[in-house]
Amino acid sequence: MVESVDIADIKQPSGWSPIRRELGVTAFGINAWSGDSGADVVGEHDEEQSGHEELYVVVAGTARFTVDGEELEAPAGTAVFVRDPASRRKAVAVADGTTVLSVGAKAGEAFEPLVWEVNAEVFALFARGAVEEAKQLVTEALGRFADRTALTYNLACCEARLGETDDAFTHLAAAFELRPSLAELARTDTDLDAIREDPRFTELVAPG
């Protein structure tokens, strides 16, 4: 059986096209990112935690890649392979309508989906106002991933937006315990506006 999907048809407001999720790919990660000139089509990151090798293919437009400080302008048809998971990489569209396909997995090991895909879905649901659906997604994902930090934080954001104040503070405190630097993000995160005036919020985000 052959399955196909149009990248543009599944594109989220963020520019992310969740190909792996849409087709149910289980052997490797595969997604696409699209944007006009000046937009990030590969956000700056490394794959040190996942151990993934990553291949990027520019399927439309032109992107300027920066890998460990080295720049490469990549027009449509260019494949860029980042072998070292520790390498810092990013790509910016230099033409409107740029799309970059990314494929990744850890050499010699069975592929496991990464938690960032869930968080990207959560942000897309937030943008549509589907907060209940986002909460359900996060709650289910917490049972599947060992890395629970961002999920716990995003659960707190869901609860804050839904008026579940006590639960929001419980999960916000748990997220800060896992990653104290999240307190800085929380200070300006509009998803937490509903609990910002609560004295518990001030206490939680106060600089250590």
C-alpha positions as CSV (number, residue, x, y, z in Angstrom):
1,M,0.0,0.0,0.0
2,V,1.3,3.5,-0.9
3,E,0.4,6.4,1.3
4,S,1.0,10.1,0.5
5,V,0.4,13.5,1.9
6,D,0.7,17.0,0.5
7,I,3.1,19.0,2.8
8,A,1.2,22.2,2.3
9,D,-2.1,20.6,3.2
10,I,-0.8,19.6,6.7
11,K,1.1,22.7,7.4
12,Q,0.5,24.3,10.8
13,P,0.4,28.0,11.5
14,S,4.0,27.7,12.8
15,G,5.1,26.4,9.4
16,W,5.6,22.9,10.7
17,S,4.2,20.0,8.5
18,P,4.1,16.9,10.8
19,I,4.8,14.3,8.2
20,R,5.9,11.5,10.6
21,R,2.7,11.9,12.6
22,E,0.4,12.2,9.6
23,L,1.8,9.1,7.9
24,G,2.5,7.1,11.0
25,V,6.2,6.7,10.2
26,T,7.9,4.7,12.9
27,A,11.4,4.0,11.6
28,F,12.7,7.6,11.6
29,G,11.7,11.2,12.3
30,I,10.6,13.2,9.2
31,N,9.0,16.6,9.2
32,A,9.0,19.8,7.0
33,W,9.3,23.4,7.9
34,S,8.2,26.2,5.6
35,G,8.5,30.0,5.7
36,D,9.1,33.2,3.8
37,S,12.3,35.1,3.5
38,G,13.8,35.8,7.0
39,A,11.8,33.1,8.8
40,D,13.6,30.3,10.6
41,V,13.0,27.0,8.8
42,V,15.3,25.1,11.1
43,G,15.3,26.5,14.6
44,E,18.8,26.7,16.2
45,H,19.4,23.5,18.2
46,D,21.6,20.5,18.5
47,E,20.6,16.8,18.8
48,E,23.0,15.9,21.6
49,Q,20.2,14.6,23.9
50,S,18.6,12.5,21.2
51,G,21.8,11.4,19.5
52,H,20.2,11.9,16.1
53,E,22.0,12.3,12.8
54,E,19.9,14.7,10.7
55,L,19.5,15.2,6.9
56,Y,17.9,18.4,5.6
57,V,16.6,18.7,2.1
58,V,15.6,22.0,0.6
59,V,12.5,21.1,-1.5
60,A,11.5,24.7,-2.4
61,G,13.0,28.1,-2.2
62,T,16.5,28.7,-0.7
63,A,17.7,28.4,2.9
64,R,20.9,29.6,4.5
65,F,22.2,27.0,6.9
66,T,24.6,27.7,9.8
67,V,26.3,24.6,11.3
68,D,28.8,25.2,14.0
69,G,29.4,28.7,12.7
70,E,29.9,27.6,9.1
71,E,27.4,29.0,6.6
72,L,26.0,27.3,3.5
73,E,23.4,28.8,1.1
74,A,21.2,25.9,-0.1
75,P,18.9,26.3,-3.0
76,A,16.1,23.8,-3.8
77,G,17.5,20.4,-4.4
78,T,20.3,20.7,-1.9
79,A,20.8,18.0,0.8
80,V,22.6,19.1,4.0
81,F,23.8,16.3,6.3
82,V,24.7,17.0,10.0
83,R,26.4,13.9,11.2
84,D,27.5,15.0,14.7
85,P,24.5,15.3,17.1
86,A,26.4,17.9,19.1
87,S,26.7,20.3,16.2
88,R,24.6,23.5,16.6
89,R,22.6,24.1,13.5
90,K,19.9,26.5,12.1
91,A,18.5,27.5,8.8
92,V,16.8,30.7,7.7
93,A,14.7,31.1,4.5
94,V,16.3,33.6,2.1
95,A,13.4,33.3,-0.4
96,D,9.7,33.3,0.0
97,G,8.0,29.9,0.0
98,T,11.0,28.0,1.3
99,T,10.4,24.5,2.6
100,V,13.0,22.3,4.3
101,L,12.4,18.6,4.8
102,S,14.2,17.1,7.9
103,V,14.9,13.4,8.5
104,G,16.6,12.1,11.6
105,A,17.3,9.1,13.7
106,K,20.0,7.6,16.0
107,A,22.4,5.4,14.2
108,G,22.1,1.7,15.2
109,E,19.0,2.1,17.4
110,A,15.3,1.8,17.0
111,F,13.6,5.1,16.5
112,E,11.6,6.7,19.2
113,P,9.5,9.8,18.6
114,L,10.8,12.9,20.4
115,V,8.8,14.9,22.9
116,W,9.2,18.2,20.9
117,E,6.6,16.9,18.4
118,V,4.0,16.8,21.1
119,N,4.9,20.3,22.3
120,A,4.7,21.6,18.8
121,E,1.2,20.2,18.5
122,V,0.3,21.8,21.8
123,F,1.4,25.2,20.5
124,A,-0.7,24.7,17.4
125,L,-3.7,23.8,19.5
126,F,-3.1,26.9,21.7
127,A,-3.1,29.0,18.6
128,R,-6.6,27.7,17.7
129,G,-7.9,28.1,21.2
130,A,-8.3,24.3,21.7
131,V,-6.9,24.3,25.2
132,E,-8.9,21.3,26.5
133,E,-7.6,19.3,23.6
134,A,-4.1,20.4,24.3
135,K,-4.4,19.4,27.9
136,Q,-5.6,15.9,26.9
137,L,-2.7,15.6,24.5
138,V,-0.1,16.6,27.2
139,T,-1.7,14.3,29.8
140,E,-1.5,11.3,27.5
141,A,2.0,12.1,26.5
142,L,3.3,12.3,30.1
143,G,2.9,8.5,30.3
144,R,5.0,7.9,27.2
145,F,8.1,10.1,27.5
146,A,10.9,10.0,30.0
147,D,11.7,13.7,29.4
148,R,8.7,15.2,31.1
149,T,10.0,18.7,31.7
150,A,8.4,20.7,28.9
151,L,5.3,18.6,29.0
152,T,4.8,19.4,32.7
153,Y,5.3,23.1,32.1
154,N,2.8,23.0,29.2
155,L,0.3,21.2,31.3
156,A,0.5,24.0,33.8
157,C,-0.1,26.5,31.0
158,C,-3.2,24.5,29.9
159,E,-4.5,24.4,33.5
160,A,-3.9,28.1,34.0
161,R,-5.8,28.9,30.8
162,L,-8.7,26.6,31.9
163,G,-9.0,28.2,35.3
164,E,-7.6,25.1,37.1
165,T,-5.4,27.3,39.3
166,D,-4.3,24.9,42.0
167,D,-3.3,22.2,39.5
168,A,-1.5,24.8,37.5
169,F,0.7,25.8,40.4
170,T,1.4,22.2,41.3
171,H,2.7,21.4,37.8
172,L,4.5,24.7,37.4
173,A,6.4,24.0,40.6
174,A,7.2,20.5,39.4
175,A,8.5,21.9,36.0
176,F,10.7,24.4,37.8
177,E,12.1,21.6,39.9
178,L,13.1,19.7,36.8
179,R,14.5,22.8,35.0
180,P,14.8,25.9,37.2
181,S,15.5,28.1,34.1
182,L,11.9,27.7,33.1
183,A,11.0,30.3,35.8
184,E,12.5,33.0,33.5
185,L,10.2,31.9,30.6
186,A,7.2,31.9,33.0
187,R,7.7,35.5,34.0
188,T,6.6,36.7,30.5
189,D,4.6,33.7,29.2
190,T,1.1,35.0,28.3
191,D,-0.3,31.4,28.8
192,L,0.1,32.0,32.5
193,D,-1.5,35.4,32.6
194,A,-4.6,34.1,34.4
195,I,-2.5,33.2,37.5
196,R,0.1,35.9,37.3
197,E,-1.5,38.1,40.1
198,D,-1.7,35.2,42.5
199,P,1.0,35.6,45.3
200,R,2.0,32.0,44.6
201,F,3.2,32.9,41.1
202,T,5.4,35.7,42.4
203,E,6.9,33.3,44.9
204,L,7.5,30.6,42.4
205,V,9.2,32.8,39.7
206,A,11.3,34.9,42.1
207,P,15.0,34.7,41.2
208,G,16.8,32.1,43.2
